[in-house]
Amino acid sequence: MSAASPKNDVRLIEAGFPCHQVGAETRRERDTGTAPPTHRLHVWWARRPLTPSRAAILGSLLPADTDTEWFLRQLGIEQVQADVNGVRWVLTGTLVERVVTLPSGEEVLPVDAVVQRALERERQRRSSNRTLIDRLVHDDPALRHDPVIKRWSSENVLIPDHDDIPDTLPVFRVAADPDWANRRIAWENEKGIRTADDKYGYARAFSKAPCHVLPPDKQVTILDPTAGGGSIPFEALRLGHRVIANDLNPVAAVILHATLDYPTRYGLDLVPDVEKWGSALRSKLVSEIGDLFVASPLEGDS
């Protein structure tokens, strides 16, 4: 990133901003039933999704020549990949938790029995995908030149057998491609097929976007005079900056206090109070209106 004079101070949000990737992840974030915890605190009709809120803040602060791959990773749009003798394997779920950081700063995945079993499942998945791809191309030879088929096939190169696997695998963190994931999903829907593949290869970005503790001289003050549900100031806090948030609506003001002010001021000490008063409110509601909501047994209950 190079320094810029006031006359040519172009920011990333003005030039080179990866709209297609941020938009694709935003669509994923807004899927029904997957809203971030902040959005479930209280209904607010104009909530902004977290990923583009973080992107807008970072994009406004960073110069236009910022590496977009690095930028996407700061949004949580990141895959963790192990190198298996030259073949990349996308790690998800608990496998990511097994990655170890060496004193040199390099990351590796120790190959134990758990990893070997996961690797065998990955081999089987890739083999099944290649069989499906071959069948689709056989039924429709024109698909051989389809860009989705080409990339899908390249992502399913077969992994070498166990005998050739070292004791540790090098691990790399790279920017993910949610736009490709969305195109792949749309393509499968169009073709009337459905695979069990994780098209994204990483958890939703808002859940893993890194939080920073910046030194005072690196902090800026982010002002949101109409903060509403608090998405923009929330992400500004996670980026390590100072925040001024305001809203004239009293409901929004309460949401902002509960989302930003109290957690920042009291931290985990707030949890017992939330549980105490939440239980008290529930007990009062049950005693007063519980008869209006007939309880039904959950599936599996006797």
Beta strands, then each sheet from edge to edge (+ up, - down):
strand 1: 78-84
strand 2: 87-91
strand 3: 100-101
strand 4: 107-110
strand 5: 168-175
strand 6: 221-224
strand 7: 242-245
sheet 1: 2+ 1- 5+ 4- 3+
sheet 2: 6+ 7+
end
